[in-house]
């Protein structure tokens, strides 16, 4: 099954739109280059990176060993070559290896994909995606998956439905799949919206838990069809243990960046990741020539250069975002909420800063009062404690609270440059260095603001986003289909336009 040949394989130039079927044994090389930019040179040009498609029949033992060593080096896990083949080259599937190779034949990343058919639907599953440390945050993971769409006929046949999936413990791997096969992280709805309105936004978002369970159950891979998807979540117990801090920090960057750029609270759709679990993401994929990978505008998702993916937030108007842009939102949506009075009350009555909701439940019937709002805030904190400050950190504080702290009679008036909750929290610690209730006070105020923004979002109903979604569905429907039929069949119409400057060479058979 494996070819141990070491010599370079001759190449033949290909022109035009020539796409291979999943069972093809044709190998090829791709050079993907970005548009010329004098300010930012494409690192693939400097490193002369090529992306190689290698079908299973042409995968050599030495190539497998390189991939295994890279995985061992990055994750410190080694289960043997037999286990690698069972996971990444399963029987009963068309398997392919995509490698990123830099100058000097240095392997800097790889991606295994397995494809199988169930009930006339083709399923493409990313079984392993890795970029070597030092070569990340440079679109390498994205481009490896882009090569898959350039080489094969995935998403291009009118009579064929294609599903794409991945199971990974790293949020940036999920972002990569969303970028290439979806509409990017900026299209991902907040978890509450997705749970309530999945039928309305289905063509552009990950499948719900029951669909993921069903697809994984059809897999010829034991680790997939035996993985236990946790009820009500998009995560599965696979007994793969990764440092939980890595995933947690990545999710926090994603959540913070999204919430900086939209008004309403945005929650990570895939939820918290338990030890021994991985995220599950499944999408329906359809090639859309009108969709392009536009430049991302937020760099906070990549605060260092040690990530697998470019899961940035895109605020371009072409992204068809369903959210309210924070840059165009002015004023206090609900000035009737007396944030300054609530803050003063919490300062004067420290007992109310105890975050245990049961201690304030007696006041729950006092509708509209400060005590009522504080009690509801404590209940929200109990549910969102780990992420509340991350969600709200990038959002501006309410104007009435800002005005209260900017009065000149204060010892330390609030500076004009402090606008976000994150900066305001630091300011509060400096103003009240000996107050042990600063943290709960700020959390309670953030929770009240969280609920206010959420209520405003729910009142708006996301009608604008629904309209844009329907337009995208209509544009990518096949003749004779209706939006309802697409929803019933779970055939979301999405994906990416080929990147300019893609050069392909096919290996001679």
N, C-alpha and C positions, 0 to 999 in steps of 0.2 A: 504493500500500500504506500510505502514511503520511498521516495527517490533520494538516494544518498549522493547524488551527483553534486560536485562542488564547483565545477567550472561555470562561468557566467553564461547565461542563455542568450543567443542572438535575438535581435528585435526586428520587427517590421512595423513601419509607420502605418497608422490608421487615420483615416479622414472621415468626416461626416458623423452622423448620429448612428453608431453601431452599438447595440446593447446586447449583452449576453443573457442567456437563460440561466436559472440557478444551477442546473446540472452541467453547465459548460466547464470544460477543462482548460479553457484559454486563460493564460496568465498575462498580466499587463503591468505597465508602469505609468504613473501619472505625475506630472509636475503641476502643482496648483500654485499660481502666483497671483498676488493681489494687484489692484490697480496701482500704477506708478504714483509714488508719493514722496516728495522731496523731504518732508518732515519726519516720516516714519518709514524706514526701509523694511520690506518684508524679510523676516529672519530666515524664511525658507530659501531666499535667494543667496543670502550670505553663507548658509550651511549647505546649499545645493541639495535640498531635501527632495527625495522622490518617494512616492507612495506606491507600494507594490501589492497587487492582488495576486494571491497564490491559492488556487483551488487545492483541495485536500490531496488529490493524486500527485501533486507536485511539491508537497511540503516535505522537506528533508528532515532527517533526524537531528542534524546540527541546528537547523532553524528552530525546531521545537525546543532544543536545549537552551538556545539563546532566550527564547520567550520564558521558559521556566526559570532561568537564572534571574531575569529581570523581575519577575513576579516575586521570587524569593527575596531579592534585594530590597524591593519596595515594601513588602508586607511581612517579611519574616516568616512566611508560611510555606511549608514544603510537604506535599503528600505523595510525591513520586511521579514519575513519568506516566505510569499507567493511569493515575487519577487525572492528570492533565488531559490525556487523550480522551478519557471517558467524559470529561466535562466539556471540552472544547472541540472534540472531533467525534461526536457520538454516532453510533450506527443508526441507520434509518433517517439520516438528514444529509442535505448538501452542505458541506462545511467549507469555509473559506478563511484564509488568514490575510489580513491587511497589515503591512509593516511600513513604518516610517524610517527611511534610511538616509543618513546624512553623509557628507563628504567623508571619504575613506571607508565606505561601507560600514559605518557605525550605525547600529540599530538604536533608535531613540524612542521607539514606541511600537505597540502592536495592538491588533484588535481581531478577536475571533468572532465569527458570526455563523450560526447554524440556521438552516432554512428547511422547513418541512411543510407538508400540506395537510389540512384537516377540513373536510367538508367543502372542498374546492377553494378554500381560502389559503393563501400562502402566508406563512408566519416566518418572520425573520427575527432571530433572537441574538442579541449581542451577549455573548457568553463571557467575554473578557475584554476590557478596554484599559490600556495602561500607557502612560507617557512617562519616560524616565525623568527623574528629578533633575532640574537644570534646563529642561527643554519644554517646560509647561507654560501655560498662559500665553501661548503663541499660535493658537488655532490648530495645533497638531491633532488633538483628539477629534475636533470637528472635521478636519480635512480627511482623516481616515474614514470617517463615516460618509463624508461627501463622495469619496471615491467609490464606495459601495453603490451609491445612487447613479454615479456616472458610468459604471461598468455594466451593471445589470439592468434588466427591464423592470425593476421594482417600481411600482406605482405608475407605470406608463401604459399598461394594457387596459383598454376600456372595459373588457369583459372579465377582468381579474381583480379580486380584492386582496390587498396586501396589509398585513398587520406587522407592526414592529414593536419589539419589547426589549427590556433590559431589567436585570435585577442587580443592584449594586448598593454597597454600604456608603458610597461617597456621593453627596449631593451634586457635585460638579459633573459626574458621569450622567446623572439624570438630566442636568442642564444641557449637556452635549446632545443627547437624544432629542430633547425638546427643541433645540436650536435647529437641528438638521431635519427632523421628521415632523416637527410641529411648527409653532409660530414663535418659539423662544420662550424664555422665562417670563417675558413681559405679557404673554398671552395667558399664562397660567392663572386661573382665578384663585381668589382666596378660598380657603378650605370651607367656610360656611356657605359661600355662594355656590361652590361646586357641589356640596351635599344637597342643597335645596333646589338648584336649577340645572342639574347635569343634563337633563333632556333638552334644554334650550341651547346649551353651549357645547353639546357632545362632539360635534365635528372638529373642534379645535382643542380638545382637552384629553387628558389621560382617561382610560377606561375605569369604571368603578370596580370595586373589589370583586363582585361576582363574576364579571367578565374576565378579569385577570386570573382568577382561580380556574375558570373554565379553560382558558388558553394554556395556562401552565400545565394543566392536567393532560393536555394532548401532546406534550413535549416528549421526544425520545431521550430526554436527559433525566437521569434519576434525581439529580439534585434539584431539578425544577418540579417534576411531577410529584415529588415527595415533600417539597417545602410546604410548611404550614402558614398560610396567609392569616395574619391576625385579624379577627372580626372587626369590621368597621374601620380598617386602616388600609393603607397602600404599602404595607411592609410584610415581609415573610420571614419566618424563622428558618434559617439555613445553617445555623451553627458555624457561621463565618464570623470570627471575632476580630474586629478592628478597633483601634483606640477610639473610644467614643468621643473624645475631645476633638478629633479631626472633623468628624461629621457635624458635631455641635457648633464648632466655630464657623464652618462653612455655611450652615443653615442660618446662623446669626448674621453673617455678612449679606446673604441673599435677602433675608427678611428686612434688615435695616435699609438696604439699598432700595428695595421696592417701596417701602413705606416713606422714604424721603421724597419719592417722586409722585405719589398719589395721595389724595386726601383721606380716603377711607382706610380703616385698618386692614392690613393684608397679612394673612396667616399662611404659612408653608403648608401646601396641600397634603403632603405626604406624612405629616405628623412627626412625633418624636420617635427616635429609633432606639429600640431596646437592644441590650447586649445579645449578640448572636443572631441578630436580624439584619436584613437588607431591604432597601426600598424596592418597590415594584412599580414599573411604569410600562403601560401598553398603549399604543396609539394605532389608529387607522391611518394609513398613509396613501396619499394620492399626489402625484406630481402636479404642481401648479406653476405654469410658466410666468405668472404675474407676481409671484412671491420671490423676493430677493433677501439675501442676508445683508441688512443695512448695518452701518456702523453703530456700535453701542456707545451710549453717552455716559455711563456711570462706571467708574473704575473701582468703586469700593468693593465690588465682588471679587476683585483680584488685588487685594491689599498686599499680597506678596507673590512671588513668582514660583510657588510650589503647588499649583493646582493642576488638575487634569484637564480643566475645561475653561471655556470662555463664556460662562453662563451669565453674561452681562445683562443689564436692564436697558431696554431700548425705548426711548421716548419719542422716536420719530413718528410722524403722523401716519406713515405707511404701515405701521405695525398693527393698526386697527385695534388698539387697546380699548377695553371696556371700562377703564378707570377714569376718574377725574384727575386731571393733571394738577399737581400741587402748585406748579408755577403760575397757573392761570386762575387760582382760587384766592379770592380776597375776602376779608372781613371775617366776623365771628358768626358761624352758622346759627348759633343759638345763644345770643347775648343774655338771655334770661337766666342762664345757669350762673349763679354767683360764686365763681371760683375763688375770688379773693375772700369773700365772707366764709366760705367753707374752710379755706386755709387758716384764717384767723381763728375759727372755731376749733379746729384741730390743735392749733398752737395753745389756745387757752384751756382746752379740756384734753390733756394728754391721754386720758383713759380711752378716748375714742380712737386713738391711733393703734390700739391693739387689733391685729388683723384677723382674729378669730371671729367668723361671722356669727356664731352662736351667741356671742356676748352682746350683740346688737340686734338680735332678731326681734326683741320685744318692741322695737321701733319700726318694724317693717311696714306697719299699716299707716304710717305717717306719710301719706302720698305727697310728694312735692317738697317736703321739708329737707333740710340739710341732713338730718339723721337718716332719712329714707335713702337719699343718694349715697351716703357713706356706707350704709348697710349693703346696698346693691353693689357698690364698688368692691367691698370686701368679698362678696360672693364671686365676683368676676376675678379678683386676684387669686382666690383659691383655685380657680380653673386655669388661669393664665400666668401664674406666678413666674414660671421660668422664662417666659417670652414677652411678658407685658412691657417691660422696660425697653426691650429690643424693638418691639413693634412701634412703640410710641417715641423712641429716642430721636428719630429723625424728623418728627412732626413738629410744627411750630406750636408754641404754647398759646393758649387763648389770649386774645387782646386784653380782656379785662384783668387777667392775672398779670400780664406784662405791665399794664398801666399802674397797678397797685404797687409793684416793686420798683417802678421807675420814679416815684415821688422823691423830691429832693430832701424831704425830711428824714428819709432813711439814712442810716449810718453808711450803708454801702448800696447806693441806688443801682438798679439793674442796668448794665451797659447796653448800648444799642445793638452791639454785635451779637449779643446772646439772644437767640431766637428759638432754638430747638429745645425739646425736653431734655435731651442729653446734656446740653450746655447748661440749662437751667438747674439741673440736678447738681452739677459741680458747683455752681454758684451758691446753691442752698447750703451745701456742706461748708463752704467758706464763710457764709454769713452766720451759720449756727453750728460752730465747731463742737460745742458741748451738748448739743441737743440729740439725744438718742432716738428721737422720733422723726428725724428728718427723712429717713428712708421710707417708713410707712406713710408719712404725710404726702410725700411726692407720689408714691405708688397709688394712694387713694385718689389724688387729683388726676393722675394719668388714667386710672380706670374709669373715672367719671367722663373724662374727655374721650376715651376709647368708645364708651357706650354712646356718647353724643354723636360722634362721627359715624358710628355704625348705624344708628337710627336714621341719620340723614341719608346715608347710602341706601338703606332699605326703602325709605320713602321715595327716593328717586327711581328705584326699581330697575335700574340698569337698562332702561329702554333704548338708549342710544347704542349701547353695546349689542343688544339683541338685533337691532336693525342692521348694523355692520356685519354681524355674524351671518344673518340670513342672506345678505348680499354675497358673502364669500361662499356660502353653501350653494347658492344658485349658480354662481360662476363656475363651480367645479363639478356640478351634477352631470351625470350621463343623460343622454336623450331619453325622455319618458319617465325619469325619476322625479320624485317630489321630496321636499325636505323631510316629511314624515317617514317616507320609505327609507331614507338614509339613516334616520335616527333608529328605526326599527332594526335595520340590518347592521347598525353600528359602523357605517361606512363614512367616517369623517374624511372630508376632502382637504388635504393639506400637503404642503411641503415646499421644497426650496427650488429656486431657479439655479441652474448650473452657474458656478462662479466663472467670471471671465478669465481667460488665459489658463486654460486647462490643456495640458499637452499629454497625449496618450501614445504609448507604444505597446503593441501586443507582442508577447513572446511567441516565437515560432513553435509550432507543435512538433 
